[in-house]
Amino acid sequence: MEELMNILEEICPDVDFENEEALVDDKLLSSFEIISIIAEISDEFGITLSPAEIIPDNFNSAQRMWDMIQRLQG
């Protein structure tokens, strides 16, 4: 999880990823930032996100992103 938090804080330093639960729904992440997060997650964790995984629910919080990463590494 620490690696993910580092990625998120590097891309969006002004967002409180530890407490925010509606990153996409509240428009705290732009589409460009989401694409950057996807690219960094893919590189860092060696996973490929299919279009079916790229849904708001998977990106609304750091915990949900982490759950997705764990599931895809499974």
Secondary structure by P-SEA (a helix, b strand, c coil): caaaaaaaaaacccccccccccccccccccaaaaaaaaaaaaaacccccccccccccccccaaaaaaaaaaaac
